Amino acid sequence: MGSILESLFCGNIKPDEGLHPKHSEYYDLNQRISSLIEAYHKKLFTGKVR
């Protein structure tokens, strides 16, 4: 069995999976960020990044 640090480094521990803020602003911002990332990926893969 390895150390906790090693497990975290290897991706076996994901501390953010249990994070579920109840503040409504979090969900709005998260949706906006997701939309921006998706739009960026679409531009990136179509070669239309400025």
Protein Blocks (a to p, Z undefined) as FASTA:
>chain_A
ZZfklmmmnopacfklmgccfbfklmmmmmmmmmmmmmmmmmmmnopaZZ
